Amino acid sequence: MATTKQTIETSSKAPTLRGTVTSAKTEKTITVEVKTLKVHPKYGKRYRSSKKYLVHAPEGKYAEGDSVTFRECRPLSSRKRHEVVTEAK
């Protein structure tokens, strides 16, 4: 039987998001807050919105306040469905 190597694709179709690390207390998991500017469909007023994501970070090298880029992946736990791509500068 032939064995195949499993590689991580860097060019995934999943959209990437950028946010700020708000918590790095758990092992291999960071909490990232993504802030967006939305426009109300009827009134046109702009307002800020934010959402927190649990992101898989196996290296554990991220601290609070770091800016990271992450993307969607397969479910890793009940709430964790994203993985870190790079640390944004």
Buried (B, 14 or more C-beta within 10 A) or exposed (E): EEEEEEEEEEEEEEEEBBBBBEEBEEEEBBBBEBEEEEEEEEEEEEEEEEEEBBBBBEEEEBEEEBBBBBBBBEEBEEEBBBBBBEBEE
